[in-house]
Amino acid sequence: MEAVRSTIETCARRGVEYLTLLAFSSENWRRPADEVSLLMRLFVSSLQREVGRLVENGVRMRVVGQVDSLEPELRRLIRDAEDRTAGNERLNLTVCRQLWRPLGHRAGAGARAGEAGRSRRQPERHRRAALAAELAPAFAPDRTY
């Protein structure tokens, strides 16, 4: 957790506007149930401990990706953290609960890309923009460093 805290604080100090962190990948669901439970408890305790620090550092936090499937207590903590940090503008922190959607969703995005590619009425940049809207959150710029 110290590495995550240090990364967030360093980004905020250095003027980074957007930071995305992967909190729980799809591969983690394949772990034994007791390990998954431990990871979820770690997420809960970290969120409880760190949200005040996010507020102090001017960090706005959002959690994306299948949040509805989490335990009710964790969903409540996430909503509370998002609400408490909503007015912050120094750093926009996106925590991805799951980086990739299940294969069916990716296949659906691929099919939409194919449909967009077949539509010759739209210039290439518009077809790319349509697909990007399916894959990236609207509140964050599409930049990778």
Secondary structure, DSSP 8 states (H G I E B T S, - for coil): -HHHHHHHHHHHHTT--EEEEE-S-GGGGGS-HHHHHHHHHHHHHHHHHHHHHHHHTTEEEEEESSGGGS-HHHHHHHHHHHHHHTT--SEEEEEES-SS--HHHHHHHHHHHHHHHH-TTS-HHHHHHHHHHHHS-TTS-----
